Amino acid sequence: MENKNQQHRSTNRLPTLSKKQIFLMTFGFFGTQIAFAMQTGTMGRIFQTIGADPNQLGFFFILPPMAGLIMQPLIGYFSDRTWLPRLGRRMPYLIGGTTVAVIVLLLMPSAGSFGFGYGSMAALLFAGVTVLFIDLSCNVIQQPFKMIIPDMANDEQAQTLWSMQNVWGSLGALTAFAFPFLLTALGVANHAKIGEIPPSVRISYYIAAVILIIATGFTVLTVKEYSPEELRRYHGLSDNKLKEPHKDKGLGEILKRAPKTFWLLGLAAFFVWIAIPYMWTYSTGALAEKIWQTTDPTTPAYQEAGNWFGFVQGIYCVVSILTGLFFAKIKASKRRLIYFLSLLLGAVGFLMIALGTCRLTSVIAFILFGVAWIAIITIPFTILTQSLSGDNNGTLLGLYNCFICLPQIVASSLSFLLLKAVGGSMANMFYICASCFVLGAFSIWLVPDHHQDVRS
């Protein structure tokens, strides 16, 4: 099956996209990542602010990857079988996901404002439900952007599309991470009474909702997807592949026919995505512990550490943007080496978070993570895209994301034990992160680089 897919992908007839088309297909990811980054950048801070025990954070962080595990394959499967004359295959799901995401973005920062009480089960449950729904919706709105790349990009342009999409995504994340920091600088309060989310965070969520609406509207109005007939012709599919989707195989059969590259990339992703949720969850606490010398989330110092986490996340986004422009031009033969080196740099960054006691150290640490981050969200997807045969692209991309979600569930489940094992120190969790990145770096050498094989 792998050889057949390789031969097919090397001879596909997808047209060359113009620079304008590349811009239109990737720019909307800016708004999508603002929504996602607001969640990942402030979840730990929000839960601890409303009174969650650090040892219980893992429970709440199981919800997002569980949502992705369910939604992403389903969105891929059903969008492969959808066609609306005015909206296409992927855009209807973008509209639906955005509607839910906007509602939840308006609700999530109010988790401590309904009189539930600091540390109450009602407050934590409300926050947990909103996290679940924001992640469900973010998974839905991200998938159309990912799926139109194998739908519309030929082999020569796939790397460029993935890199530029993630450059815009990094710009969106940078914007989201900077909101609380900038609003505080403008005089918006960064500290509220015990149990309530600071105004700087709440307003950031409201701004993110508005930007998401604008970005989604832009994409839906400007991106013209290929019709089923065009997809069939450009990908060299048989007449019935897209004409009679009800005759296609189910998810199990599609998995059986997945190329070898799909499974090996999943193995490499497992180690990486054990580490990343720990970074999202424990960075604020680690920075507060090592730099501000506090572990009390009710103090102004802890909230200042939360703002600083937003600032250094902005730094890693800038680095990701600049590095992503370079990644758009790397040769296929160098992809695995670049990925390997990038993850090793990220591991060094994690060690610096665990050991560093000043702001400069944290800045350098997140610079190194920024290099690793753009490699993680670009290179594996490029390799995977070029191993797909043209039919069931959305389904396989959705199923591949299970390799991202499953390790996050494992990480969250183990966090109860691991945090206690490292003495309850959030900073010490970054030794585990560094180890996982090293394993992920070496795992990439098990993955055949399809495009390199085709050209050899």
Order of alpha helices (4+ residues) and beta strands (2+ residues): alpha-alpha-alpha-alpha-alpha-alpha-alpha-alpha-alpha-alpha-alpha-alpha-alpha-alpha-alpha-alpha-alpha-alpha-alpha-alpha-alpha
